[in-house]
Structure formats: structure tokens, C-alpha cells
Amino acid sequence: MNIKRNHPSLGRTMVVRGFDCFDTPPIALEPLFIHEPLLVGVTAICEPFAGAGNLVTAMRGRGLIVHASDIQHRGCPDSITLDFLKMSKRPSGCDVLLSNPPYAETMTMIEHAFQLGFRIVVFLLKANFASTEERYERLHPTGHLRRVHVLAERLQDMHDANFTGKKSSQPAEHSWFVFDRSYRGPAILNPVSIKNPHATMPWQPLGRCAQCRQTYPRQRSTSRFCSDTCRQRAHRVTLRRKLA
Ligand SMILES: C[S@@+](CC[C@H](N)C(=O)[O-])C[C@H]1O[C@@H](n2cnc3c(N)ncnc32)[C@H](O)[C@@H]1O
């Protein structure tokens, strides 16, 4: 059944969607490599869902060794044809996997990657990936989700290569999810921007109120009170002292 709509994936069955051939605009990598500390010093990466090779070519352009494969040959240079679920060992000297995987089987892919001994798995996924009951039971108890780099912009030009209908603008938000086999704990959310990849959040500094001693987000470095109420209380205290 082919549902007539502009969104290339929504509402289409797996039979129609096939292998989820959405190729990533390489620009999505910029904020990830700038902000993800676990990628610092990494020299070899496995991209087992290489597709047309968008991420592979961009990462090779950064000087990385990229071991590329896909279940079908879709034009990625220097790649092999392999079903990732049949991969039985990691490429030698490579323990980091980075990709935009087929979304229907993401959990299975993460689990298989860790079974193969990958240390770090980085996936570009829909921003709501972490929120289903299945994830609550199957992903979160592992505590391996370490960081989510939330993309400010939607990734335009990421269409199903097999979809021939009219292409619409991107309906979904995406984020880079970083899974770390040695980590057990809550994830950190890091907002990033493709348009301004070097930007970091100007986290508002916390101040301690000179009256109630509670911490509060300080707008100005000279501010001393968390609220007008505390400012007035402090003023009354000063007056009383002067009158005494
Ligand atoms: C969402 S596309 C992403 C392509 C590429 N990673 C990118 O970001 O441009 C997913 C790719 O995974 C491939 N794929 C689907 N199931 C697979 C499997 N079991 N093993 C290996 N590749 C698979 C598809 O052929 C498709 O090229």
C-alpha cells in the first residue's frame, strides 16, 4: 500500500520503507565532532549502515579511517556489503561505531554493537528516541546513554532515496545519541546548532542570595538578591540596624 503523502517515511509500512535509505547531510557531523569529548583522539570508526557514503566520506575527509559497510551496495566508496546483524567481529583496532542507522531496529543494532565489543556507539536518531516504554525497559536500565546532542535545526534534504513522490521539508527533529559501554548513569542533554556549530550554551551562572542564602540564576554579575522580596527584606534589616 502506498500512502499518498509528502513525508517520505511517516505512515509507510516496512515493506514500503525497505531498508530506511535516508542519507544524512554531512553537515550534521560538525557540532558532534566539536562537542563530543569521547570522539577526541579517535582515529578509526565503523559505519555499518553506510548507504551512499555521506557520513563515511565526510569522516574520511577529517582524516579518520572509516570501515564502511551496508546490507546493500548503495554507492559508498571503499565499502563492503554486509548485514550488520551478521557482523561477527569488529574491524581490527576499531571500537567506535558512528552512523545514522535504520530506525526500525535501532535497539537491536545498539545491543549487537555492544555484543561485538564496541566501546562507543553514536547514532543520529529522532529526538524522541529515548521516550518509549520499550526504551524504558530495554535501554535505560543499561545506563549506557551518556549524552544527547540535540540539534537546533531540522535536517533538511534527508529523504528516503527510494521515495519518488514530492519531497517535503523535514518533519522530524534529530539528535546525536552517544552510548558508552562503560557508563552507567543518567544522560546529559547538550543543545547544539548546525548553523553555529562551535557555540556552547551560555549557561546562566548561579548566585547566592545575600538575604535568604538560596542559589538563583544570576542575570547580572552585580546582582545580590534572588527576588524583590529579598531585596526589600534586606533593606528593612539595614534600616532597623541604622535606627537601633
Ligand atoms: C538511514 S540510512 C543511513 C545511511 C548513512 N548512514 C547516512 O547517514 O547517510 C540506513 C542505511 O542502513 C542500511 N541498512 C538497513 N538495514 C541494515 C542492516 N541490517 N545491515 C546493514 N545495513 C543496513 C540501508 O541500506 C541504508 O543504507
The ligand as an SDF file (V2000), in Angstrom:
LIG
                    3D

 27 29  0  0  0  0  0  0  0  0999 V2000
   19.1500    5.7810    7.3650 C   0  0  0  0  0  0  0  0  0  0  0  0
   20.1820    5.1290    6.0680 S   0  0  0  0  0  0  0  0  0  0  0  0
   21.6500    5.9700    6.5080 C   0  0  0  0  0  0  0  0  0  0  0  0
   22.7660    5.9030    5.5340 C   0  0  0  0  0  0  0  0  0  0  0  0
   24.0680    6.5350    6.0620 C   0  0  0  0  0  0  0  0  0  0  0  0
   24.4110    6.0130    7.3520 N   0  0  0  0  0  0  0  0  0  0  0  0
   23.9560    8.0350    6.1630 C   0  0  0  0  0  0  0  0  0  0  0  0
   23.8550    8.5290    7.2760 O   0  0  0  0  0  0  0  0  0  0  0  0
   23.9630    8.7250    5.1310 O   0  0  0  0  0  0  0  0  0  0  0  0
   20.3240    3.4670    6.6990 C   0  0  0  0  0  0  0  0  0  0  0  0
   21.1600    2.5150    5.8500 C   0  0  0  0  0  0  0  0  0  0  0  0
   21.2050    1.2810    6.5680 O   0  0  0  0  0  0  0  0  0  0  0  0
   21.1900    0.2080    5.6300 C   0  0  0  0  0  0  0  0  0  0  0  0
   20.7250   -0.9700    6.3500 N   0  0  0  0  0  0  0  0  0  0  0  0
   19.4540   -1.2940    6.7420 C   0  0  0  0  0  0  0  0  0  0  0  0
   19.4540   -2.4490    7.4360 N   0  0  0  0  0  0  0  0  0  0  0  0
   20.7610   -2.8550    7.5100 C   0  0  0  0  0  0  0  0  0  0  0  0
   21.4300   -3.9610    8.0990 C   0  0  0  0  0  0  0  0  0  0  0  0
   20.7480   -4.9130    8.7700 N   0  0  0  0  0  0  0  0  0  0  0  0
   22.7710   -4.0510    7.9690 N   0  0  0  0  0  0  0  0  0  0  0  0
   23.4870   -3.1140    7.3020 C   0  0  0  0  0  0  0  0  0  0  0  0
   22.9050   -2.0510    6.6870 N   0  0  0  0  0  0  0  0  0  0  0  0
   21.5600   -1.9200    6.7960 C   0  0  0  0  0  0  0  0  0  0  0  0
   20.2820    0.7000    4.4950 C   0  0  0  0  0  0  0  0  0  0  0  0
   20.5820    0.0500    3.2930 O   0  0  0  0  0  0  0  0  0  0  0  0
   20.6050    2.2070    4.4630 C   0  0  0  0  0  0  0  0  0  0  0  0
   21.5880    2.4870    3.5090 O   0  0  0  0  0  0  0  0  0  0  0  0
  1  2  1  0
  2  3  1  0
  2 10  1  0
  3  4  1  0
  4  5  1  0
  5  6  1  0
  5  7  1  0
  7  8  2  0
  7  9  1  0
 10 11  1  0
 11 12  1  0
 11 26  1  0
 12 13  1  0
 13 14  1  0
 13 24  1  0
 14 15  1  0
 14 23  1  0
 15 16  2  0
 16 17  1  0
 17 18  1  0
 17 23  2  0
 18 19  1  0
 18 20  2  0
 20 21  1  0
 21 22  2  0
 22 23  1  0
 24 25  1  0
 24 26  1  0
 26 27  1  0
M  CHG  2   2   1   9  -1
M  END
$$$$
